[in-house]
Amino acid sequence: MDKVVAEDVTQLLDSQLQHHSIEDLEDMVKELSQQKKEQKEKEEQPPLKCMKTSDLQHSFSAMENLTDEL
């Protein structure tokens, strides 16, 4: 395992203090906005319902009987 030296800490702190351009900040805002939009869309989607094959077969059979009667 490597040891942490003062230079590593200084480099990390300096990287956190970098100034971002307006374009960088706008890009970050757009990215966060897109992520929130995608998350909201996922939450709004209704859960899928499952149906047993036998129930589906019964439904189709009933529809077939009704169309035959018509």
PQR file of N, CA, C, O and H, with PARSE charges and radii, in Angstrom:
ATOM      1  N   MET A   1       0.845  -1.178   0.000 -0.4000 1.5000
ATOM      2  CA  MET A   1       0.000   0.000   0.000 -0.0000 2.0000
ATOM      3  C   MET A   1       0.887   1.236   0.000  0.5500 1.7000
ATOM      4  O   MET A   1       1.866   1.315   0.742 -0.5500 1.4000
ATOM      5  N   ASP A   2       0.526   2.207  -0.850 -0.4000 1.5000
ATOM      6  CA  ASP A   2       1.314   3.438  -0.941 -0.0000 2.0000
ATOM      7  C   ASP A   2       0.975   4.369   0.218  0.5500 1.7000
ATOM      8  O   ASP A   2      -0.150   4.413   0.714 -0.5500 1.4000
ATOM      9  H   ASP A   2      -0.269   2.143  -1.453  0.4000 1.0000
ATOM     10  N   LYS A   3       1.993   5.104   0.620 -0.4000 1.5000
ATOM     11  CA  LYS A   3       1.789   6.080   1.685 -0.0000 2.0000
ATOM     12  C   LYS A   3       1.292   7.390   1.091  0.5500 1.7000
ATOM     13  O   LYS A   3       1.644   7.747  -0.034 -0.5500 1.4000
ATOM     14  H   LYS A   3       2.908   5.069   0.217  0.4000 1.0000
ATOM     15  N   VAL A   4       0.486   8.088   1.841 -0.4000 1.5000
ATOM     16  CA  VAL A   4       0.019   9.406   1.437 -0.0000 2.0000
ATOM     17  C   VAL A   4       1.060  10.413   1.891  0.5500 1.7000
ATOM     18  O   VAL A   4       1.455  10.448   3.057 -0.5500 1.4000
ATOM     19  H   VAL A   4       0.200   7.797   2.755  0.4000 1.0000
ATOM     20  N   VAL A   5       1.490  11.225   0.949 -0.4000 1.5000
ATOM     21  CA  VAL A   5       2.493  12.244   1.283 -0.0000 2.0000
ATOM     22  C   VAL A   5       1.857  13.621   1.145  0.5500 1.7000
ATOM     23  O   VAL A   5       0.793  13.772   0.545 -0.5500 1.4000
ATOM     24  H   VAL A   5       1.169  11.196   0.002  0.4000 1.0000
ATOM     25  N   ALA A   6       2.525  14.617   1.707 -0.4000 1.5000
ATOM     26  CA  ALA A   6       1.993  15.986   1.708 -0.0000 2.0000
ATOM     27  C   ALA A   6       1.711  16.475   0.291  0.5500 1.7000
ATOM     28  O   ALA A   6       0.745  17.204   0.065 -0.5500 1.4000
ATOM     29  H   ALA A   6       3.390  14.495   2.194  0.4000 1.0000
ATOM     30  N   GLU A   7       2.541  16.079  -0.653 -0.4000 1.5000
ATOM     31  CA  GLU A   7       2.355  16.513  -2.045 -0.0000 2.0000
ATOM     32  C   GLU A   7       1.019  15.990  -2.604  0.5500 1.7000
ATOM     33  O   GLU A   7       0.332  16.697  -3.340 -0.5500 1.4000
ATOM     34  H   GLU A   7       3.326  15.486  -0.469  0.4000 1.0000
ATOM     35  N   ASP A   8       0.666  14.770  -2.254 -0.4000 1.5000
ATOM     36  CA  ASP A   8      -0.609  14.203  -2.709 -0.0000 2.0000
ATOM     37  C   ASP A   8      -1.787  15.008  -2.160  0.5500 1.7000
ATOM     38  O   ASP A   8      -2.738  15.299  -2.885 -0.5500 1.4000
ATOM     39  H   ASP A   8       1.224  14.195  -1.656  0.4000 1.0000
ATOM     40  N   VAL A   9      -1.720  15.358  -0.895 -0.4000 1.5000
ATOM     41  CA  VAL A   9      -2.793  16.122  -0.269 -0.0000 2.0000
ATOM     42  C   VAL A   9      -2.883  17.506  -0.903  0.5500 1.7000
ATOM     43  O   VAL A   9      -3.979  17.983  -1.194 -0.5500 1.4000
ATOM     44  H   VAL A   9      -0.948  15.121  -0.306  0.4000 1.0000
ATOM     45  N   THR A  10      -1.765  18.139  -1.116 -0.4000 1.5000
ATOM     46  CA  THR A  10      -1.740  19.462  -1.736 -0.0000 2.0000
ATOM     47  C   THR A  10      -2.327  19.411  -3.141  0.5500 1.7000
ATOM     48  O   THR A  10      -3.096  20.290  -3.532 -0.5500 1.4000
ATOM     49  H   THR A  10      -0.874  17.751  -0.880  0.4000 1.0000
ATOM     50  N   GLN A  11      -1.964  18.384  -3.895 -0.4000 1.5000
ATOM     51  CA  GLN A  11      -2.474  18.233  -5.255 -0.0000 2.0000
ATOM     52  C   GLN A  11      -3.999  18.039  -5.240  0.5500 1.7000
ATOM     53  O   GLN A  11      -4.708  18.609  -6.069 -0.5500 1.4000
ATOM     54  H   GLN A  11      -1.339  17.671  -3.578  0.4000 1.0000
ATOM     55  N   LEU A  12      -4.484  17.251  -4.316 -0.4000 1.5000
ATOM     56  CA  LEU A  12      -5.924  17.023  -4.203 -0.0000 2.0000
ATOM     57  C   LEU A  12      -6.656  18.312  -3.843  0.5500 1.7000
ATOM     58  O   LEU A  12      -7.688  18.629  -4.434 -0.5500 1.4000
ATOM     59  H   LEU A  12      -3.908  16.789  -3.642  0.4000 1.0000
ATOM     60  N   LEU A  13      -6.122  19.052  -2.878 -0.4000 1.5000
ATOM     61  CA  LEU A  13      -6.759  20.307  -2.482 -0.0000 2.0000
ATOM     62  C   LEU A  13      -6.747  21.321  -3.619  0.5500 1.7000
ATOM     63  O   LEU A  13      -7.735  22.022  -3.840 -0.5500 1.4000
ATOM     64  H   LEU A  13      -5.284  18.794  -2.398  0.4000 1.0000
ATOM     65  N   ASP A  14      -5.636  21.401  -4.338 -0.4000 1.5000
ATOM     66  CA  ASP A  14      -5.545  22.322  -5.474 -0.0000 2.0000
ATOM     67  C   ASP A  14      -6.563  21.973  -6.551  0.5500 1.7000
ATOM     68  O   ASP A  14      -7.154  22.863  -7.162 -0.5500 1.4000
ATOM     69  H   ASP A  14      -4.833  20.831  -4.158  0.4000 1.0000
ATOM     70  N   SER A  15      -6.766  20.693  -6.783 -0.4000 1.5000
ATOM     71  CA  SER A  15      -7.717  20.282  -7.817 -0.0000 2.0000
ATOM     72  C   SER A  15      -9.138  20.680  -7.437  0.5500 1.7000
ATOM     73  O   SER A  15      -9.963  20.935  -8.315 -0.5500 1.4000
ATOM     74  H   SER A  15      -6.286  19.970  -6.286  0.4000 1.0000
ATOM     75  N   GLN A  16      -9.435  20.737  -6.141 -0.4000 1.5000
ATOM     76  CA  GLN A  16     -10.762  21.118  -5.682 -0.0000 2.0000
ATOM     77  C   GLN A  16     -10.979  22.629  -5.766  0.5500 1.7000
ATOM     78  O   GLN A  16     -12.119  23.094  -5.774 -0.5500 1.4000
ATOM     79  H   GLN A  16      -8.765  20.530  -5.428  0.4000 1.0000
ATOM     80  N   LEU A  17      -9.909  23.380  -5.827 -0.4000 1.5000
ATOM     81  CA  LEU A  17     -10.007  24.835  -5.858 -0.0000 2.0000
ATOM     82  C   LEU A  17      -9.980  25.406  -7.270  0.5500 1.7000
ATOM     83  O   LEU A  17     -10.024  26.624  -7.445 -0.5500 1.4000
ATOM     84  H   LEU A  17      -8.983  23.003  -5.820  0.4000 1.0000
ATOM     85  N   GLN A  18      -9.909  24.547  -8.270 -0.4000 1.5000
ATOM     86  CA  GLN A  18      -9.868  25.033  -9.642 -0.0000 2.0000
ATOM     87  C   GLN A  18     -11.152  25.776  -9.961  0.5500 1.7000
ATOM     88  O   GLN A  18     -12.242  25.384  -9.545 -0.5500 1.4000
ATOM     89  H   GLN A  18      -9.873  23.558  -8.128  0.4000 1.0000
ATOM     90  N   HIS A  19     -10.995  26.854 -10.705 -0.4000 1.5000
ATOM     91  CA  HIS A  19     -12.162  27.630 -11.110 -0.0000 2.0000
ATOM     92  C   HIS A  19     -12.698  27.058 -12.410  0.5500 1.7000
ATOM     93  O   HIS A  19     -11.943  26.684 -13.308 -0.5500 1.4000
ATOM     94  H   HIS A  19     -10.110  27.172 -11.043  0.4000 1.0000
ATOM     95  N   HIS A  20     -14.004  27.001 -12.486 -0.4000 1.5000
ATOM     96  CA  HIS A  20     -14.641  26.479 -13.682 -0.0000 2.0000
ATOM     97  C   HIS A  20     -15.150  27.640 -14.531  0.5500 1.7000
ATOM     98  O   HIS A  20     -15.562  28.679 -14.015 -0.5500 1.4000
ATOM     99  H   HIS A  20     -14.617  27.305 -11.757  0.4000 1.0000
ATOM    100  N   SER A  21     -15.109  27.438 -15.828 -0.4000 1.5000
ATOM    101  CA  SER A  21     -15.634  28.457 -16.720 -0.0000 2.0000
ATOM    102  C   SER A  21     -17.159  28.423 -16.688  0.5500 1.7000
ATOM    103  O   SER A  21     -17.761  27.461 -16.212 -0.5500 1.4000
ATOM    104  H   SER A  21     -14.775  26.594 -16.247  0.4000 1.0000
ATOM    105  N   ILE A  22     -17.761  29.472 -17.193 -0.4000 1.5000
ATOM    106  CA  ILE A  22     -19.222  29.531 -17.269 -0.0000 2.0000
ATOM    107  C   ILE A  22     -19.739  28.358 -18.087  0.5500 1.7000
ATOM    108  O   ILE A  22     -20.758  27.759 -17.739 -0.5500 1.4000
ATOM    109  H   ILE A  22     -17.272  30.253 -17.580  0.4000 1.0000
ATOM    110  N   GLU A  23     -19.050  28.026 -19.166 -0.4000 1.5000
ATOM    111  CA  GLU A  23     -19.468  26.910 -20.014 -0.0000 2.0000
ATOM    112  C   GLU A  23     -19.427  25.593 -19.245  0.5500 1.7000
ATOM    113  O   GLU A  23     -20.319  24.756 -19.382 -0.5500 1.4000
ATOM    114  H   GLU A  23     -18.223  28.512 -19.448  0.4000 1.0000
ATOM    115  N   ASP A  24     -18.380  25.419 -18.434 -0.4000 1.5000
ATOM    116  CA  ASP A  24     -18.278  24.207 -17.621 -0.0000 2.0000
ATOM    117  C   ASP A  24     -19.457  24.104 -16.653  0.5500 1.7000
ATOM    118  O   ASP A  24     -20.061  23.043 -16.499 -0.5500 1.4000
ATOM    119  H   ASP A  24     -17.655  26.100 -18.323  0.4000 1.0000
ATOM    120  N   LEU A  25     -19.768  25.218 -16.010 -0.4000 1.5000
ATOM    121  CA  LEU A  25     -20.869  25.229 -15.055 -0.0000 2.0000
ATOM    122  C   LEU A  25     -22.202  24.979 -15.757  0.5500 1.7000
ATOM    123  O   LEU A  25     -23.056  24.258 -15.241 -0.5500 1.4000
ATOM    124  H   LEU A  25     -19.277  26.080 -16.135  0.4000 1.0000
ATOM    125  N   GLU A  26     -22.378  25.579 -16.938 -0.4000 1.5000
ATOM    126  CA  GLU A  26     -23.618  25.351 -17.691 -0.0000 2.0000
ATOM    127  C   GLU A  26     -23.744  23.887 -18.084  0.5500 1.7000
ATOM    128  O   GLU A  26     -24.830  23.311 -18.019 -0.5500 1.4000
ATOM    129  H   GLU A  26     -21.685  26.165 -17.358  0.4000 1.0000
ATOM    130  N   ASP A  27     -22.635  23.290 -18.492 -0.4000 1.5000
ATOM    131  CA  ASP A  27     -22.651  21.865 -18.840 -0.0000 2.0000
ATOM    132  C   ASP A  27     -23.020  21.007 -17.635  0.5500 1.7000
ATOM    133  O   ASP A  27     -23.783  20.048 -17.756 -0.5500 1.4000
ATOM    134  H   ASP A  27     -21.753  23.758 -18.545  0.4000 1.0000
ATOM    135  N   MET A  28     -22.476  21.356 -16.477 -0.4000 1.5000
ATOM    136  CA  MET A  28     -22.781  20.598 -15.263 -0.0000 2.0000
ATOM    137  C   MET A  28     -24.266  20.714 -14.920  0.5500 1.7000
ATOM    138  O   MET A  28     -24.900  19.727 -14.545 -0.5500 1.4000
ATOM    139  H   MET A  28     -21.857  22.135 -16.379  0.4000 1.0000
ATOM    140  N   VAL A  29     -24.817  21.923 -15.050 -0.4000 1.5000
ATOM    141  CA  VAL A  29     -26.229  22.142 -14.757 -0.0000 2.0000
ATOM    142  C   VAL A  29     -27.091  21.342 -15.723  0.5500 1.7000
ATOM    143  O   VAL A  29     -28.068  20.716 -15.312 -0.5500 1.4000
ATOM    144  H   VAL A  29     -24.302  22.724 -15.354  0.4000 1.0000
ATOM    145  N   LYS A  30     -26.734  21.358 -17.015 -0.4000 1.5000
ATOM    146  CA  LYS A  30     -27.491  20.590 -18.015 -0.0000 2.0000
ATOM    147  C   LYS A  30     -27.444  19.098 -17.702  0.5500 1.7000
ATOM    148  O   LYS A  30     -28.455  18.403 -17.802 -0.5500 1.4000
ATOM    149  H   LYS A  30     -25.941  21.866 -17.349  0.4000 1.0000
ATOM    150  N   GLU A  31     -26.273  18.615 -17.325 -0.4000 1.5000
ATOM    151  CA  GLU A  31     -26.122  17.191 -17.014 -0.0000 2.0000
ATOM    152  C   GLU A  31     -26.970  16.805 -15.802  0.5500 1.7000
ATOM    153  O   GLU A  31     -27.647  15.777 -15.816 -0.5500 1.4000
ATOM    154  H   GLU A  31     -25.452  19.180 -17.244  0.4000 1.0000
ATOM    155  N   LEU A  32     -26.931  17.627 -14.764 -0.4000 1.5000
ATOM    156  CA  LEU A  32     -27.740  17.348 -13.579 -0.0000 2.0000
ATOM    157  C   LEU A  32     -29.228  17.414 -13.897  0.5500 1.7000
ATOM    158  O   LEU A  32     -30.014  16.607 -13.402 -0.5500 1.4000
ATOM    159  H   LEU A  32     -26.381  18.462 -14.753  0.4000 1.0000
ATOM    160  N   SER A  33     -29.605  18.374 -14.721 -0.4000 1.5000
ATOM    161  CA  SER A  33     -30.996  18.505 -15.112 -0.0000 2.0000
ATOM    162  C   SER A  33     -31.454  17.271 -15.887  0.5500 1.7000
ATOM    163  O   SER A  33     -32.552  16.765 -15.658 -0.5500 1.4000
ATOM    164  H   SER A  33     -28.966  19.030 -15.123  0.4000 1.0000
ATOM    165  N   GLN A  34     -30.622  16.793 -16.794 -0.4000 1.5000
ATOM    166  CA  GLN A  34     -30.949  15.601 -17.576 -0.0000 2.0000
ATOM    167  C   GLN A  34     -31.067  14.380 -16.670  0.5500 1.7000
ATOM    168  O   GLN A  34     -31.968  13.561 -16.849 -0.5500 1.4000
ATOM    169  H   GLN A  34     -29.730  17.204 -16.980  0.4000 1.0000
ATOM    170  N   GLN A  35     -30.168  14.251 -15.705 -0.4000 1.5000
ATOM    171  CA  GLN A  35     -30.220  13.131 -14.775 -0.0000 2.0000
ATOM    172  C   GLN A  35     -31.507  13.168 -13.955  0.5500 1.7000
ATOM    173  O   GLN A  35     -32.137  12.132 -13.742 -0.5500 1.4000
ATOM    174  H   GLN A  35     -29.436  14.917 -15.559  0.4000 1.0000
ATOM    175  N   LYS A  36     -31.901  14.358 -13.495 -0.4000 1.5000
ATOM    176  CA  LYS A  36     -33.142  14.482 -12.726 -0.0000 2.0000
ATOM    177  C   LYS A  36     -34.343  14.145 -13.588  0.5500 1.7000
ATOM    178  O   LYS A  36     -35.278  13.491 -13.125 -0.5500 1.4000
ATOM    179  H   LYS A  36     -31.390  15.200 -13.669  0.4000 1.0000
ATOM    180  N   LYS A  37     -34.327  14.588 -14.851 -0.4000 1.5000
ATOM    181  CA  LYS A  37     -35.428  14.302 -15.765 -0.0000 2.0000
ATOM    182  C   LYS A  37     -35.562  12.799 -15.992  0.5500 1.7000
ATOM    183  O   LYS A  37     -36.667  12.258 -15.956 -0.5500 1.4000
ATOM    184  H   LYS A  37     -33.568  15.118 -15.228  0.4000 1.0000
ATOM    185  N   GLU A  38     -34.429  12.126 -16.227 -0.4000 1.5000
ATOM    186  CA  GLU A  38     -34.446  10.674 -16.442 -0.0000 2.0000
ATOM    187  C   GLU A  38     -34.951   9.947 -15.200  0.5500 1.7000
ATOM    188  O   GLU A  38     -35.716   8.989 -15.310 -0.5500 1.4000
ATOM    189  H   GLU A  38     -33.532  12.566 -16.256  0.4000 1.0000
ATOM    190  N   GLN A  39     -34.531  10.394 -14.025 -0.4000 1.5000
ATOM    191  CA  GLN A  39     -34.967   9.776 -12.776 -0.0000 2.0000
ATOM    192  C   GLN A  39     -36.470   9.955 -12.598  0.5500 1.7000
ATOM    193  O   GLN A  39     -37.168   9.027 -12.187 -0.5500 1.4000
ATOM    194  H   GLN A  39     -33.909  11.172 -13.935  0.4000 1.0000
ATOM    195  N   LYS A  40     -36.966  11.156 -12.909 -0.4000 1.5000
ATOM    196  CA  LYS A  40     -38.398  11.425 -12.765 -0.0000 2.0000
ATOM    197  C   LYS A  40     -39.201  10.557 -13.724  0.5500 1.7000
ATOM    198  O   LYS A  40     -40.254  10.039 -13.354 -0.5500 1.4000
ATOM    199  H   LYS A  40     -36.399  11.910 -13.242  0.4000 1.0000
ATOM    200  N   GLU A  41     -38.710  10.391 -14.966 -0.4000 1.5000
ATOM    201  CA  GLU A  41     -39.393   9.549 -15.945 -0.0000 2.0000
ATOM    202  C   GLU A  41     -39.455   8.099 -15.467  0.5500 1.7000
ATOM    203  O   GLU A  41     -40.467   7.423 -15.652 -0.5500 1.4000
ATOM    204  H   GLU A  41     -37.854  10.812 -15.266  0.4000 1.0000
ATOM    205  N   LYS A  42     -38.381   7.628 -14.858 -0.4000 1.5000
ATOM    206  CA  LYS A  42     -38.361   6.263 -14.335 -0.0000 2.0000
ATOM    207  C   LYS A  42     -39.396   6.102 -13.229  0.5500 1.7000
ATOM    208  O   LYS A  42     -40.078   5.080 -13.151 -0.5500 1.4000
ATOM    209  H   LYS A  42     -37.558   8.177 -14.708  0.4000 1.0000
ATOM    210  N   GLU A  43     -39.509   7.115 -12.374 -0.4000 1.5000
ATOM    211  CA  GLU A  43     -40.439   7.047 -11.249 -0.0000 2.0000
ATOM    212  C   GLU A  43     -41.890   7.124 -11.725  0.5500 1.7000
ATOM    213  O   GLU A  43     -42.777   6.549 -11.093 -0.5500 1.4000
ATOM    214  H   GLU A  43     -38.955   7.945 -12.437  0.4000 1.0000
ATOM    215  N   GLU A  44     -42.142   7.830 -12.836 -0.4000 1.5000
ATOM    216  CA  GLU A  44     -43.498   8.025 -13.322 -0.0000 2.0000
ATOM    217  C   GLU A  44     -44.036   6.823 -14.096  0.5500 1.7000
ATOM    218  O   GLU A  44     -45.249   6.689 -14.257 -0.5500 1.4000
ATOM    219  H   GLU A  44     -41.421   8.297 -13.350  0.4000 1.0000
ATOM    220  N   GLN A  45     -43.161   5.956 -14.571 -0.4000 1.5000
ATOM    221  CA  GLN A  45     -43.611   4.812 -15.352 -0.0000 2.0000
ATOM    222  C   GLN A  45     -44.348   3.825 -14.448  0.5500 1.7000
ATOM    223  O   GLN A  45     -43.835   3.425 -13.403 -0.5500 1.4000
ATOM    224  H   GLN A  45     -42.176   6.065 -14.441  0.4000 1.0000
ATOM    225  N   PRO A  46     -45.558   3.437 -14.864 -0.5600 1.5000
ATOM    226  CA  PRO A  46     -46.291   2.470 -14.041  0.2800 2.0000
ATOM    227  C   PRO A  46     -45.599   1.107 -14.089  0.5500 1.7000
ATOM    228  O   PRO A  46     -44.982   0.751 -15.093 -0.5500 1.4000
ATOM    229  N   PRO A  47     -45.704   0.363 -13.018 -0.5600 1.5000
ATOM    230  CA  PRO A  47     -45.077  -0.957 -13.025  0.2800 2.0000
ATOM    231  C   PRO A  47     -45.791  -1.879 -14.011  0.5500 1.7000
ATOM    232  O   PRO A  47     -47.001  -1.776 -14.216 -0.5500 1.4000
ATOM    233  N   LEU A  48     -45.035  -2.762 -14.602 -0.4000 1.5000
ATOM    234  CA  LEU A  48     -45.601  -3.714 -15.545 -0.0000 2.0000
ATOM    235  C   LEU A  48     -46.431  -4.742 -14.798  0.5500 1.7000
ATOM    236  O   LEU A  48     -46.067  -5.189 -13.710 -0.5500 1.4000
ATOM    237  H   LEU A  48     -44.053  -2.845 -14.435  0.4000 1.0000
ATOM    238  N   LYS A  49     -47.559  -5.110 -15.405 -0.4000 1.5000
ATOM    239  CA  LYS A  49     -48.411  -6.126 -14.788 -0.0000 2.0000
ATOM    240  C   LYS A  49     -48.141  -7.453 -15.463  0.5500 1.7000
ATOM    241  O   LYS A  49     -47.865  -7.515 -16.661 -0.5500 1.4000
ATOM    242  H   LYS A  49     -47.854  -4.748 -16.289  0.4000 1.0000
ATOM    243  N   CYS A  50     -48.223  -8.486 -14.700 -0.4000 1.5000
ATOM    244  CA  CYS A  50     -47.983  -9.830 -15.217 -0.0000 2.0000
ATOM    245  C   CYS A  50     -49.305 -10.576 -15.306  0.5500 1.7000
ATOM    246  O   CYS A  50     -50.228 -10.352 -14.524 -0.5500 1.4000
ATOM    247  H   CYS A  50     -48.448  -8.436 -13.727  0.4000 1.0000
ATOM    248  N   MET A  51     -49.363 -11.472 -16.288 -0.4000 1.5000
ATOM    249  CA  MET A  51     -50.553 -12.295 -16.461 -0.0000 2.0000
ATOM    250  C   MET A  51     -50.090 -13.716 -16.748  0.5500 1.7000
ATOM    251  O   MET A  51     -49.167 -13.943 -17.529 -0.5500 1.4000
ATOM    252  H   MET A  51     -48.613 -11.655 -16.923  0.4000 1.0000
ATOM    253  N   LYS A  52     -50.739 -14.644 -16.112 -0.4000 1.5000
ATOM    254  CA  LYS A  52     -50.400 -16.043 -16.352 -0.0000 2.0000
ATOM    255  C   LYS A  52     -50.852 -16.432 -17.757  0.5500 1.7000
ATOM    256  O   LYS A  52     -51.826 -15.888 -18.277 -0.5500 1.4000
ATOM    257  H   LYS A  52     -51.490 -14.459 -15.477  0.4000 1.0000
ATOM    258  N   THR A  53     -50.149 -17.359 -18.354 -0.4000 1.5000
ATOM    259  CA  THR A  53     -50.486 -17.833 -19.683 -0.0000 2.0000
ATOM    260  C   THR A  53     -51.894 -18.408 -19.714  0.5500 1.7000
ATOM    261  O   THR A  53     -52.631 -18.207 -20.680 -0.5500 1.4000
ATOM    262  H   THR A  53     -49.357 -17.800 -17.932  0.4000 1.0000
ATOM    263  N   SER A  54     -52.258 -19.107 -18.679 -0.4000 1.5000
ATOM    264  CA  SER A  54     -53.602 -19.700 -18.630 -0.0000 2.0000
ATOM    265  C   SER A  54     -54.676 -18.614 -18.589  0.5500 1.7000
ATOM    266  O   SER A  54     -55.725 -18.760 -19.216 -0.5500 1.4000
ATOM    267  H   SER A  54     -51.660 -19.270 -17.895  0.4000 1.0000
ATOM    268  N   ASP A  55     -54.425 -17.531 -17.860 -0.4000 1.5000
ATOM    269  CA  ASP A  55     -55.391 -16.430 -17.815 -0.0000 2.0000
ATOM    270  C   ASP A  55     -55.494 -15.749 -19.183  0.5500 1.7000
ATOM    271  O   ASP A  55     -56.587 -15.390 -19.622 -0.5500 1.4000
ATOM    272  H   ASP A  55     -53.573 -17.412 -17.351  0.4000 1.0000
ATOM    273  N   LEU A  56     -54.370 -15.577 -19.839 -0.4000 1.5000
ATOM    274  CA  LEU A  56     -54.358 -14.977 -21.167 -0.0000 2.0000
ATOM    275  C   LEU A  56     -55.118 -15.855 -22.154  0.5500 1.7000
ATOM    276  O   LEU A  56     -55.899 -15.361 -22.967 -0.5500 1.4000
ATOM    277  H   LEU A  56     -53.483 -15.869 -19.482  0.4000 1.0000
ATOM    278  N   GLN A  57     -54.885 -17.143 -22.074 -0.4000 1.5000
ATOM    279  CA  GLN A  57     -55.584 -18.085 -22.945 -0.0000 2.0000
ATOM    280  C   GLN A  57     -57.093 -18.020 -22.699  0.5500 1.7000
ATOM    281  O   GLN A  57     -57.880 -18.043 -23.645 -0.5500 1.4000
ATOM    282  H   GLN A  57     -54.251 -17.544 -21.413  0.4000 1.0000
ATOM    283  N   HIS A  58     -57.483 -17.940 -21.457 -0.4000 1.5000
ATOM    284  CA  HIS A  58     -58.895 -17.838 -21.109 -0.0000 2.0000
ATOM    285  C   HIS A  58     -59.490 -16.548 -21.688  0.5500 1.7000
ATOM    286  O   HIS A  58     -60.601 -16.570 -22.218 -0.5500 1.4000
ATOM    287  H   HIS A  58     -56.844 -17.920 -20.688  0.4000 1.0000
ATOM    288  N   SER A  59     -58.775 -15.441 -21.595 -0.4000 1.5000
ATOM    289  CA  SER A  59     -59.261 -14.168 -22.119 -0.0000 2.0000
ATOM    290  C   SER A  59     -59.439 -14.229 -23.629  0.5500 1.7000
ATOM    291  O   SER A  59     -60.453 -13.772 -24.157 -0.5500 1.4000
ATOM    292  H   SER A  59     -57.873 -15.424 -21.164  0.4000 1.0000
ATOM    293  N   PHE A  60     -58.447 -14.798 -24.332 -0.4000 1.5000
ATOM    294  CA  PHE A  60     -58.549 -14.919 -25.787 -0.0000 2.0000
ATOM    295  C   PHE A  60     -59.716 -15.833 -26.187  0.5500 1.7000
ATOM    296  O   PHE A  60     -60.418 -15.577 -27.165 -0.5500 1.4000
ATOM    297  H   PHE A  60     -57.624 -15.170 -23.904  0.4000 1.0000
ATOM    298  N   SER A  61     -59.897 -16.874 -25.426 -0.4000 1.5000
ATOM    299  CA  SER A  61     -60.995 -17.794 -25.697 -0.0000 2.0000
ATOM    300  C   SER A  61     -62.339 -17.089 -25.525  0.5500 1.7000
ATOM    301  O   SER A  61     -63.252 -17.277 -26.329 -0.5500 1.4000
ATOM    302  H   SER A  61     -59.326 -17.082 -24.632  0.4000 1.0000
ATOM    303  N   ALA A  62     -62.455 -16.288 -24.485 -0.4000 1.5000
ATOM    304  CA  ALA A  62     -63.691 -15.542 -24.245 -0.0000 2.0000
ATOM    305  C   ALA A  62     -63.930 -14.531 -25.361  0.5500 1.7000
ATOM    306  O   ALA A  62     -65.064 -14.371 -25.814 -0.5500 1.4000
ATOM    307  H   ALA A  62     -61.714 -16.136 -23.832  0.4000 1.0000
ATOM    308  N   MET A  63     -62.879 -13.847 -25.810 -0.4000 1.5000
ATOM    309  CA  MET A  63     -63.029 -12.893 -26.913 -0.0000 2.0000
ATOM    310  C   MET A  63     -63.446 -13.612 -28.193  0.5500 1.7000
ATOM    311  O   MET A  63     -64.271 -13.104 -28.953 -0.5500 1.4000
ATOM    312  H   MET A  63     -61.959 -13.977 -25.442  0.4000 1.0000
ATOM    313  N   GLU A  64     -62.885 -14.777 -28.427 -0.4000 1.5000
ATOM    314  CA  GLU A  64     -63.228 -15.548 -29.616 -0.0000 2.0000
ATOM    315  C   GLU A  64     -64.699 -15.953 -29.577  0.5500 1.7000
ATOM    316  O   GLU A  64     -65.400 -15.867 -30.585 -0.5500 1.4000
ATOM    317  H   GLU A  64     -62.215 -15.189 -27.810  0.4000 1.0000
ATOM    318  N   ASN A  65     -65.160 -16.394 -28.414 -0.4000 1.5000
ATOM    319  CA  ASN A  65     -66.571 -16.757 -28.249 -0.0000 2.0000
ATOM    320  C   ASN A  65     -67.490 -15.556 -28.505  0.5500 1.7000
ATOM    321  O   ASN A  65     -68.525 -15.691 -29.158 -0.5500 1.4000
ATOM    322  H   ASN A  65     -64.591 -16.464 -27.595  0.4000 1.0000
ATOM    323  N   LEU A  66     -67.116 -14.407 -27.998 -0.4000 1.5000
ATOM    324  CA  LEU A  66     -67.927 -13.208 -28.203 -0.0000 2.0000
ATOM    325  C   LEU A  66     -67.967 -12.805 -29.677  0.5500 1.7000
ATOM    326  O   LEU A  66     -69.023 -12.436 -30.190 -0.5500 1.4000
ATOM    327  H   LEU A  66     -66.275 -14.297 -27.467  0.4000 1.0000
ATOM    328  N   THR A  67     -66.825 -12.874 -30.356 -0.4000 1.5000
ATOM    329  CA  THR A  67     -66.821 -12.514 -31.787 -0.0000 2.0000
ATOM    330  C   THR A  67     -67.623 -13.503 -32.594  0.5500 1.7000
ATOM    331  O   THR A  67     -68.255 -13.131 -33.582 -0.5500 1.4000
ATOM    332  H   THR A  67     -65.967 -13.174 -29.939  0.4000 1.0000
ATOM    333  N   ASP A  68     -67.607 -14.768 -32.185 -0.4000 1.5000
ATOM    334  CA  ASP A  68     -68.421 -15.784 -32.898 -0.0000 2.0000
ATOM    335  C   ASP A  68     -69.920 -15.461 -32.734  0.5500 1.7000
ATOM    336  O   ASP A  68     -70.693 -15.625 -33.678 -0.5500 1.4000
ATOM    337  H   ASP A  68     -67.094 -15.070 -31.382  0.4000 1.0000
ATOM    338  N   GLU A  69     -70.320 -15.016 -31.570 -0.4000 1.5000
ATOM    339  CA  GLU A  69     -71.718 -14.698 -31.309 -0.0000 2.0000
ATOM    340  C   GLU A  69     -72.173 -13.473 -32.098  0.5500 1.7000
ATOM    341  O   GLU A  69     -73.325 -13.380 -32.520 -0.5500 1.4000
ATOM    342  H   GLU A  69     -69.693 -14.883 -30.803  0.4000 1.0000
ATOM    343  N   LEU A  70     -71.245 -12.537 -32.288 -0.4000 1.5000
ATOM    344  CA  LEU A  70     -71.601 -11.318 -33.028 -0.0000 2.0000
ATOM    345  C   LEU A  70     -71.723 -11.666 -34.501  0.5500 1.7000
ATOM    346  O   LEU A  70     -72.016 -10.794 -35.319 -0.5500 1.4000
ATOM    347  H   LEU A  70     -70.309 -12.613 -31.945  0.4000 1.0000
TER
END
